[in-house]
Amino acid sequence: MFGKKKQAVRRPAGQFDTMVSAKTAIEGDVHFSGGLHVDGKVRGKITADDTGEAILRISEAGEVRGDIVAPYVIVNGTVHGDVYAGVHLELAAKASIHGNVYYNLIEMAMGAAVNGNLVHQQESAGLLEQYPGNQSVTLDQDERAGEEKVAELAE
């Protein structure tokens, strides 16, 4: 009681550092680490850092219009976009996803809906590497020559 030293508070697993409340709408991409809880609306891509520990939770009231890239994803709301869950994806009973789902391990409750493809992928060390929006595009010489020819014809 008195005179005892206080021990350092350990962060419990699954604690959410950031919350988008039900009265909040975000337009633009969101990058986060730790935990992100969405009760409101997000219009843009949600991307977790690449440490493999980040968790995204979308509540029943939450809505995301854009792609999601995170190691741990829990959905009980609506997503209009592709979901890339590198480690674990949980779809609760009221989850509704309109897009493709890329997962390593999936847990799906009765009532959850996916309007798109379910694609199993092995866990990757670089979660962002599997997201097509992050792949760089390089042109080979034949493609460059073709582009130059099109430019000449357009003149």
N, C-alpha and C positions, 0 to 999 in steps of 0.2 A: 504494500500500500504506500506509505510514506517512505521516502528515502531510497526507493528502488529506482534503478535506471530504466529509462524508457528504451525499449528495443526499437530498432529501425522497422518501419512499416514496410512489409514486402508487398509488392504489387501482385494482386491475385491474377491468375490467368483469365483472360477474357474481359479484362477491364477496358472500358471504352474511354479514350482520351478526348474524343471530339464527337459532338452531336449536332445533327441538322434537325432542328425542331420542326414540329408539324406546321408551324406558322412561317416557315422559311422556305424560300425557293432560290436555288443557286443556278446561275447560267454560266457555264464554263467548266473547264476540266478541273478535277479535284485530285490532288496528290496527297497521300497521307501515310503515316507510319503509326504503329500501335494499333488502336482500335477506333473505328468510325461507326457510329450508329446513325441511321437515316430514318427519321420520322416524316420528313418533309419531301420536297421535290428537288431533284438534281437533273439538270439538262446539260449533259457533257460526259466525257469519259472519266471514270473513277479508277485511279491507279494507285496501288500500294507500293511502298518501297520494296526493294528486292531482297530484303533480309530473310524472308520466309516466316516471319512471326506476325505479320499484320493480319487483322481480322476486320471484315466488313459485315455489318448486320443491317438489313433493310426490314423494318417492321411492317406490320400489316397496313399501316397508313402511309408508308414510304413508297416513292415512285422514282425510278431512274430511267431517263431517256438518253442512253449512250452505253458504250461498252464498259465492262467491269473487268479489271485485272487485279487479282489479289490471291494470296495463298489460301486463306480461309474465308469462305463466303457463306453467310446465312441469309436466306431470303424468305420473307413471309409477306412481301408486298409485290409490286409490279415492276418488271424490268422490260424495257423496249430496247434491246441491243444484245450483243453477244456477251457471254459470261465465261471468263477464263479463271478457273479455280485450280491453282497449282497443287494444293495439298488436299483440301477437303471442302466439299460443297454440301450444304444442308438446305433442302427445300421443304419448308414447313407447309402445313395444310392449305394456307391461303396464298401460296406463292404462285405467281403467274409470270412466265418468261416468254417473251416474243422475240426469239433469236436463238442462235446456236449456243450450246453449252459444252464447254471443254473442261473436263474434270479428270482428276486422278482417282479420287474416292468420292462417292456420292451417297447421300442419305436422303430419301424422298418419302414424305408422308402422303398418306391417302388424301386426295383432294388437290395436291400440287399439280400445276399444268405447265408443260413446256411446248411451245409452238415453234419448233425448230428441231435441229439435229442434236442428239446426245453423242458426244465424241469422247471416248476414253483416251487419255494420254498419260504416259508415264511421268512421274514427278521429275521436273527438270530443275537443275541448280539455278538457272536464270529464268525466272518466271516471265519476265518481260520479253525474252527472246522468242517465246512461242506466240506472242501476240503479233499478228501480221502488220498492224499499224506501226510497229517499231522496227521492221526489217528495212534495211537500206536497199535501194534499187540502183544497180549499176548497168550501164548500157555497154554492150560489146561493140566492136568496130562495125559489124554489119548493121546493127540498129542505128548507130550514129550516121552511117552512110545513107541509110534509108530516110532518116530525118532530114539530112542535108538535101537529098533529092526532092523531098516534099516541099521544103522551103524554097528551092529553086523554081519548082513548078508553080508555087503560089505567087511568085513575083511576076 
